[in-house]
Amino acid sequence: MSKEKIPYKIYLSENEMPTAWYNLRADMKNKPAPLLNPATLKPMEAADLAPVFCDELIAQELDDTTPFFAIPEEVLTYYKMFRPSPLIRAYFLEKQLDTPAKIYYKFEGNNTSGSHKLNSALAQAYYAKKQGLKGVTTETGAGQWGTALSMACAYFDLDCKVYMVKVSYEQKPFRREVMRTYGASVTPSPSMETEVGRKILEAHPGTNGSLGCAISEAVEKATETPGYRYVLGSVLNQVLLHQSVIGLETKTALDKYGVKPDIIIGCAGGGSNLGGLIAPFMGEKLRGEADYRFIAVEPASCPSLTRGRFAYDYCDTGMVCPLAKMYTLGSGFMPASNHAGGLRYHGMNTVLSQLYADGVMEAVSVKQTSVFEAAEQFARAEGILPAPESSHAIRAAIDEALKCKETGEEKTILFGLTGTGYFDMVAYEKFHDGNMSDYVPTDEEIAGNLAGLPKVD
């Protein structure tokens, strides 16, 4: 089909928006390994998770066989405020690169939270409210998840307590203030509010924090506060389930115009954006219906897939959460504070880890300055200021498009633009002033952290 017949932006109608989330695990022959109880090393059951998570979210987390979960009407109603989100053909970037490749991106930044995180925040807040809870606790790295959850909690009239990674709390005060505008309380992590926070500060004075630290604090606060549960913005299987709306909408739009991507690219931190984008396409690949090349793009400063180990590890620094079999750098890994994006988690979602281990997905790591070079190039060509996280995917998409230029291949490239970068101007400023560095952990640093992995037979 000629490009003249494909609009610059593809918008779906409301009746084309998904009414059910897709559970990729149902089509996996090699299921992700179960979460383990840290005390007994036995597979976690619903009763073990009940003090931490909402009941219906636990059911979604543990279900490896149900292919679709109906999206509650209350959630669908809110989704219609910002969904379906546009699928955009990057004509201007293609022209600038002088590539025969066709480049598409799914833009998730057209809501106040500025990212895809609202897709799962609304679902989790809904289930918390349905259960009759008073509030929820969570962690946030760069702030997108905390912002989205504060919005969802305001909508469903829930209290929201956010532990924000200290370095982001200090670098992104405006993101913090958006959370407070929606009624959330925000605490830099690690803090003196929790026992685990005090222990981390004692062991690592002056630390800039990590998502693992913040998770530990949020879980402790939830389990010690009556009427509260903990919710998480990435990593968990339930989050990938909710984020499947991204991929389902994308596939519907592409099918509408007879377009089939050859390469699908997503940034990778804990896995929510990547897992949501690739879900229906990966399902086709696993069922033998179609073939695609999937690329996970992670920061060189926190390279869990490309340099981590596939093993059971704690999901948090305080070692109070379940053990998950994932690609990990060790729960004590502290990413460099100069890394501007939110892709700072020490491990990767268990579904994506299993897919990577099975060889049906690739992974690359990219350095920070090259990421911002790609971000600036994209902004100048396409008119959208991308978030640093999204810019990892942009970097890889540009690299693949340039390979097509060299070979003359007319491949179709799809990537996820997870959100906007308007709250990340301190990072852009550092890049423009030449004050941004490319810290990459040494083999010795990674090996030291991996030496502390729990012993699981």
C-alpha positions as CSV (number, residue, x, y, z in Angstrom):
1,M,0.0,0.0,0.0
2,S,1.4,3.4,-0.9
3,K,2.2,5.8,1.8
4,E,-0.3,8.3,0.4
5,K,-3.1,6.0,1.5
6,I,-1.8,5.9,5.1
7,P,-2.4,9.0,7.2
8,Y,0.3,10.7,9.2
9,K,-1.6,9.8,12.4
10,I,-3.8,6.7,12.7
11,Y,-6.6,7.2,15.2
12,L,-8.9,4.3,16.1
13,S,-12.5,4.9,17.0
14,E,-13.8,4.1,20.5
15,N,-15.4,0.8,19.3
16,E,-12.0,-0.3,18.0
17,M,-10.4,0.1,21.4
18,P,-9.7,-3.2,23.2
19,T,-12.4,-4.3,25.8
20,A,-10.1,-7.0,27.2
21,W,-6.5,-7.3,28.2
22,Y,-4.4,-10.0,26.6
23,N,-2.4,-12.4,28.8
24,L,0.7,-13.4,26.8
25,R,1.6,-16.1,29.3
26,A,-1.4,-18.2,28.0
27,D,0.5,-18.7,24.7
28,M,3.9,-19.4,26.2
29,K,5.0,-23.0,26.2
30,N,7.8,-22.2,28.7
31,K,5.9,-20.4,31.4
32,P,7.7,-17.9,33.6
33,A,9.0,-19.5,36.8
34,P,6.7,-18.9,39.8
35,L,7.4,-16.3,42.5
36,L,8.9,-17.8,45.6
37,N,8.2,-17.1,49.3
38,P,11.5,-15.6,50.6
39,A,11.1,-17.5,53.9
40,T,10.2,-21.0,52.6
41,L,11.4,-20.8,49.0
42,K,8.1,-22.4,48.0
43,P,5.9,-21.0,45.2
44,M,3.8,-18.1,46.4
45,E,0.1,-18.7,46.6
46,A,-2.7,-16.2,46.8
47,A,-2.8,-16.3,50.6
48,D,0.9,-15.4,50.7
49,L,0.4,-12.3,48.6
50,A,-2.9,-11.2,50.2
51,P,-1.3,-8.9,52.8
52,V,0.6,-7.0,50.0
53,F,-1.6,-6.9,46.9
54,C,-5.3,-6.5,46.0
55,D,-7.2,-9.8,45.7
56,E,-8.2,-9.5,42.0
57,L,-4.7,-8.3,41.1
58,I,-3.3,-11.4,42.8
59,A,-5.5,-13.6,40.6
60,Q,-4.2,-11.8,37.5
61,E,-0.6,-12.1,38.7
62,L,-0.8,-15.9,39.2
63,D,-2.9,-16.8,36.1
64,D,-0.7,-18.4,33.3
65,T,-3.6,-19.9,31.3
66,T,-6.5,-17.4,30.8
67,P,-5.8,-15.6,27.5
68,F,-8.1,-12.6,28.1
69,F,-9.4,-10.6,31.0
70,A,-12.3,-8.2,30.5
71,I,-11.5,-4.6,31.2
72,P,-14.0,-3.3,33.9
73,E,-16.4,-0.7,32.6
74,E,-15.2,1.9,35.1
75,V,-11.7,1.5,33.7
76,L,-12.8,1.6,30.1
77,T,-14.7,4.8,30.8
78,Y,-11.6,6.5,32.1
79,Y,-9.5,5.0,29.3
80,K,-11.7,6.9,26.8
81,M,-10.4,10.2,28.1
82,F,-7.0,9.5,26.4
83,R,-7.4,6.2,24.4
84,P,-7.1,5.1,21.8
85,S,-3.7,6.7,21.5
86,P,-2.3,7.6,18.1
87,L,0.0,5.4,16.0
88,I,2.2,7.8,14.0
89,R,4.2,7.3,10.8
90,A,7.6,9.0,11.3
91,Y,7.7,10.4,7.7
92,F,9.9,13.4,8.7
93,L,12.4,11.2,10.6
94,E,12.5,8.8,7.6
95,K,13.3,11.7,5.3
96,Q,16.0,13.1,7.6
97,L,17.7,9.7,7.8
98,D,17.3,9.1,4.1
99,T,16.3,5.5,4.8
100,P,14.1,3.2,2.8
101,A,12.7,1.9,6.1
102,K,9.2,2.8,7.2
103,I,9.1,3.9,10.8
104,Y,6.0,3.9,13.1
105,Y,5.7,4.8,16.7
106,K,2.8,4.4,19.2
107,F,2.6,7.6,21.2
108,E,1.5,7.1,24.9
109,G,2.2,10.7,26.1
110,N,-1.2,12.2,25.4
111,N,-2.4,12.3,29.0
112,T,-1.4,14.5,32.0
113,S,0.8,11.8,33.5
114,G,2.8,12.0,30.2
115,S,3.3,8.3,29.8
116,H,1.8,4.8,29.3
117,K,1.8,4.2,33.1
118,L,-1.8,5.4,33.5
119,N,-3.0,2.3,31.7
120,S,-2.1,0.1,34.7
121,A,-2.6,2.8,37.4
122,L,-6.3,3.0,36.6
123,A,-6.7,-0.7,36.7
124,Q,-4.9,-1.1,40.0
125,A,-6.7,1.8,41.7
126,Y,-10.0,0.4,40.5
127,Y,-9.4,-3.0,42.1
128,A,-8.2,-1.3,45.3
129,K,-11.4,0.7,45.5
130,K,-13.5,-2.3,44.7
131,Q,-12.0,-4.1,47.6
132,G,-12.9,-1.3,49.9
133,L,-9.4,-0.2,50.7
134,K,-8.5,3.2,52.0
135,G,-5.3,3.7,50.0
136,V,-2.2,2.4,48.3
137,T,1.5,2.7,48.5
138,T,4.0,2.6,45.7
139,E,7.5,3.6,44.5
140,T,8.5,5.7,41.5
141,G,11.8,6.2,39.8
142,A,11.6,9.1,37.2
143,G,8.1,9.9,38.4
144,Q,5.9,8.8,35.6
145,W,4.3,5.9,37.6
146,G,3.9,8.0,40.7
147,T,2.2,10.7,38.6
148,A,-0.1,8.2,36.9
149,L,-1.0,6.5,40.2
150,S,-1.8,9.8,41.9
151,M,-4.2,10.7,39.1
152,A,-5.9,7.3,39.3
153,C,-6.2,7.5,43.1
154,A,-7.8,11.0,42.8
155,Y,-10.3,9.6,40.3
156,F,-11.2,6.7,42.6
157,D,-10.9,8.7,45.8
158,L,-8.0,6.7,47.4
159,D,-5.1,7.9,49.5
160,C,-1.8,7.6,47.7
161,K,1.6,7.3,49.3
162,V,4.6,7.5,47.0
163,Y,8.3,6.7,47.8
164,M,10.3,8.4,45.0
165,V,13.9,7.5,44.3
166,K,16.0,10.2,46.0
167,V,18.0,11.3,42.9
168,S,14.8,11.7,40.9
169,Y,13.0,13.5,43.8
170,E,15.8,16.1,43.7
171,Q,16.2,16.3,39.9
172,K,12.5,16.4,39.1
173,P,10.7,18.7,41.5
174,F,7.9,19.5,39.1
175,R,7.0,15.8,38.6
176,R,6.8,15.6,42.4
177,E,4.5,18.6,42.5
178,V,2.1,17.1,39.9
179,M,1.8,14.1,42.3
180,R,1.0,16.4,45.2
181,T,-1.5,18.3,43.0
182,Y,-3.4,15.1,42.6
183,G,-3.3,14.5,46.4
184,A,-0.4,12.1,46.8
185,S,2.2,12.4,49.6
186,V,5.7,12.0,48.2
187,T,8.8,10.9,50.2
188,P,12.4,10.7,48.9
189,S,13.7,7.2,49.3
190,P,15.5,5.8,51.2
191,S,13.9,7.6,54.1
192,M,13.8,7.5,57.9
193,E,10.1,6.7,57.8
194,T,10.5,2.9,57.6
195,E,12.7,0.4,59.2
196,V,14.1,-0.8,55.9
197,G,14.9,2.8,54.9
198,R,16.8,3.4,58.0
199,K,18.8,0.2,57.5
200,I,19.7,1.1,54.0
201,L,20.8,4.6,55.0
202,E,22.9,3.1,57.8
203,A,24.6,0.7,55.3
204,H,24.9,3.3,52.5
205,P,25.1,6.8,53.9
206,G,24.4,9.5,51.3
207,T,23.0,7.0,48.8
208,N,20.9,8.4,45.9
209,G,18.5,5.4,46.2
210,S,17.2,2.9,43.8
211,L,13.9,1.4,42.8
212,G,14.7,-1.6,44.9
213,C,15.0,0.6,48.0
214,A,11.8,2.5,47.3
215,I,9.9,-0.8,46.7
216,S,11.0,-2.1,50.1
217,E,9.8,1.1,51.8
218,A,6.5,1.0,50.0
219,V,5.8,-2.6,50.8
220,E,6.7,-2.1,54.5
221,K,4.4,0.9,54.7
222,A,1.5,-1.0,53.0
223,T,1.7,-4.1,55.2
224,E,1.9,-2.0,58.4
225,T,-1.0,0.3,57.6
226,P,-4.6,-1.1,57.9
227,G,-6.7,-0.6,54.8
228,Y,-3.7,-0.2,52.5
229,R,-2.1,-2.4,49.8
230,Y,1.0,-2.0,47.7
231,V,0.8,-1.4,43.9
232,L,3.6,-1.5,41.3
233,G,4.1,0.3,38.0
234,S,6.2,-2.3,36.2
235,V,7.9,-5.7,36.6
236,L,4.8,-7.7,37.7
237,N,2.9,-9.8,35.2
238,Q,-0.4,-8.0,36.1
239,V,1.2,-4.8,34.9
240,L,2.1,-6.3,31.5
241,L,-1.4,-7.6,31.3
242,H,-2.9,-4.1,31.7
243,Q,-0.3,-2.6,29.3
244,S,-1.3,-5.0,26.6
245,V,-3.8,-2.3,25.5
246,I,-0.8,-0.6,23.8
247,G,0.0,-3.5,21.6
248,L,-3.6,-4.5,20.9
249,E,-4.4,-1.0,19.7
250,T,-1.3,-0.9,17.7
251,K,-2.0,-4.1,15.9
252,T,-5.5,-3.1,15.2
253,A,-4.3,0.1,13.6
254,L,-1.6,-1.6,11.5
255,D,-4.0,-4.3,10.4
256,K,-6.5,-1.7,9.3
257,Y,-4.0,-0.4,6.7
258,G,-2.4,-3.7,5.9
259,V,1.0,-2.9,7.5
260,K,3.1,-5.6,9.1
261,P,6.2,-4.6,11.1
262,D,9.4,-6.5,10.6
263,I,11.1,-5.1,13.8
264,I,9.4,-4.1,17.1
265,I,11.4,-2.1,19.6
266,G,10.7,-1.0,23.1
267,C,12.7,0.5,26.0
268,A,13.3,-1.9,28.8
269,G,13.5,-1.1,32.5
270,G,11.1,-3.4,34.5
271,G,9.3,-4.4,31.3
272,S,5.9,-2.7,31.3
273,N,6.1,-0.7,28.1
274,L,8.0,-3.3,26.2
275,G,5.7,-6.2,27.3
276,G,2.6,-4.2,26.6
277,L,3.7,-3.2,23.1
278,I,4.9,-6.6,21.9
279,A,2.2,-8.8,23.6
280,P,-0.1,-9.5,20.6
281,F,2.7,-9.7,18.1
282,M,4.7,-12.1,20.3
283,G,1.5,-14.1,20.8
284,E,1.4,-14.6,17.0
285,K,5.0,-15.5,16.9
286,L,4.6,-18.1,19.7
287,R,1.5,-19.6,18.0
288,G,3.4,-19.8,14.7
289,E,1.1,-17.4,12.9
290,A,3.6,-14.7,12.0
291,D,7.3,-13.8,12.6
292,Y,8.7,-10.6,14.0
293,R,12.1,-9.4,15.4
294,F,11.8,-8.0,18.9
295,I,14.4,-5.7,20.4
296,A,14.6,-4.7,24.1
297,V,16.7,-1.5,24.6
298,E,18.1,-0.9,28.0
299,P,20.6,1.7,29.4
300,A,24.3,0.7,29.5
301,S,24.3,2.0,33.1
302,C,21.7,-0.6,34.2
303,P,22.0,-3.6,31.8
304,S,20.0,-6.4,33.4
305,L,19.3,-8.3,30.2
306,T,22.6,-7.8,28.4
307,R,24.9,-8.3,31.4
308,G,22.8,-9.7,34.1
309,R,22.2,-13.3,35.2
310,F,19.0,-15.4,34.7
311,A,18.4,-16.5,38.3
312,Y,16.1,-16.1,41.2
313,D,16.6,-12.8,43.0
314,Y,14.8,-10.6,45.5
315,C,12.5,-8.0,43.8
316,D,13.7,-5.3,46.3
317,T,16.8,-4.1,48.1
318,G,15.4,-4.8,51.5
319,M,14.8,-8.4,50.7
320,V,11.2,-8.4,52.0
321,C,9.5,-9.1,48.6
322,P,9.1,-12.4,46.8
323,L,11.9,-13.9,44.8
324,A,11.5,-13.8,41.0
325,K,13.4,-15.7,38.4
326,M,14.6,-12.9,36.1
327,Y,17.6,-11.4,34.5
328,T,19.1,-9.4,37.3
329,L,22.1,-7.4,38.4
330,G,21.5,-8.3,42.0
331,S,19.0,-6.7,44.3
332,G,21.7,-4.5,45.9
333,F,22.7,-2.9,42.6
334,M,22.7,0.9,42.8
335,P,22.5,2.5,39.4
336,A,24.5,5.6,38.6
337,S,22.8,8.8,39.7
338,N,23.7,10.4,36.4
339,H,21.3,8.2,34.5
340,A,18.4,10.5,33.6
341,G,15.7,8.0,32.7
342,G,13.5,5.8,34.9
343,L,15.0,2.6,33.5
344,R,16.8,1.9,36.8
345,Y,15.4,-1.4,38.1
346,H,17.9,-4.1,38.9
347,G,15.9,-6.9,37.2
348,M,13.5,-7.6,34.3
349,N,9.9,-8.9,34.3
350,T,9.8,-12.8,34.5
351,V,7.8,-13.1,31.2
352,L,10.3,-11.0,29.2
353,S,13.2,-12.7,31.0
354,Q,11.9,-16.1,29.9
355,L,11.3,-15.0,26.3
356,Y,14.8,-13.6,26.2
357,A,16.2,-16.8,27.6
358,D,14.2,-18.8,25.0
359,G,15.8,-16.7,22.2
360,V,12.6,-15.2,20.8
361,M,13.6,-11.7,21.8
362,E,16.9,-9.7,21.5
363,A,18.4,-7.1,23.8
364,V,20.8,-4.2,23.3
365,S,22.2,-1.6,25.7
366,V,22.9,2.0,24.8
367,K,24.9,4.8,26.4
368,Q,23.2,7.8,27.8
369,T,24.7,10.5,25.5
370,S,23.8,8.5,22.4
371,V,20.3,8.3,23.8
372,F,20.0,12.0,24.1
373,E,21.5,12.5,20.7
374,A,18.7,10.4,19.3
375,A,16.1,12.2,21.4
376,E,17.2,15.6,20.0
377,Q,17.2,14.3,16.5
378,F,13.7,12.9,16.9
379,A,12.4,16.1,18.5
380,R,13.7,18.2,15.7
381,A,12.2,15.9,13.0
382,E,8.9,14.8,14.6
383,G,8.0,17.7,16.8
384,I,7.6,15.7,20.0
385,L,10.0,16.1,22.9
386,P,10.5,12.4,24.0
387,A,11.1,11.1,27.5
388,P,14.6,9.8,28.2
389,E,13.2,6.3,28.6
390,S,11.4,6.4,25.2
391,S,14.6,7.7,23.6
392,H,16.3,4.4,24.2
393,A,13.9,2.9,21.8
394,I,14.3,5.8,19.4
395,R,18.1,5.3,19.5
396,A,17.7,1.6,18.4
397,A,15.0,2.5,15.8
398,I,17.3,5.1,14.2
399,D,20.2,2.5,14.2
400,E,18.0,-0.1,12.5
401,A,16.8,2.5,10.0
402,L,20.4,3.4,9.1
403,K,21.2,-0.3,8.6
404,C,18.4,-0.4,6.1
405,K,20.0,2.6,4.4
406,E,23.2,0.7,4.1
407,T,21.6,-2.5,2.7
408,G,18.7,-0.9,0.8
409,E,16.2,-3.1,2.6
410,E,12.7,-1.6,3.0
411,K,11.9,-2.9,6.5
412,T,9.0,-1.6,8.6
413,I,10.1,-0.6,12.1
414,L,7.7,-0.1,15.0
415,F,8.7,1.4,18.4
416,G,7.0,2.6,21.5
417,L,7.1,6.2,22.4
418,T,6.2,5.8,26.1
419,G,5.8,9.5,26.9
420,T,7.0,13.1,26.8
421,G,10.2,14.6,28.3
422,Y,8.9,18.0,29.6
423,F,9.7,17.0,33.2
424,D,13.2,15.9,32.2
425,M,14.7,19.3,31.2
426,V,17.5,19.1,33.8
427,A,18.7,16.0,31.9
428,Y,18.4,17.8,28.5
429,E,20.3,20.8,30.0
430,K,23.1,18.5,31.2
431,F,23.3,17.0,27.7
432,H,23.3,20.4,26.0
433,D,26.0,21.8,28.4
434,G,28.2,18.8,27.9
435,N,27.9,17.7,31.5
436,M,26.4,14.3,30.8
437,S,28.6,11.3,31.2
438,D,28.3,7.7,30.1
439,Y,28.8,5.7,33.2
440,V,28.9,1.9,32.6
441,P,29.3,-0.5,35.5
442,T,32.5,-2.6,35.4
443,D,32.4,-6.4,35.3
444,E,33.8,-6.4,38.8
445,E,30.9,-4.3,40.1
446,I,28.3,-6.5,38.5
447,A,30.0,-9.7,39.7
448,G,30.1,-8.3,43.2
449,N,26.4,-7.7,43.2
450,L,25.6,-11.1,41.6
451,A,27.7,-12.9,44.3
452,G,24.9,-12.0,46.7
453,L,22.1,-13.8,44.8
454,P,20.0,-16.1,47.1
455,K,20.8,-19.8,46.9
456,V,17.8,-21.4,45.2
457,D,17.9,-25.0,44.0
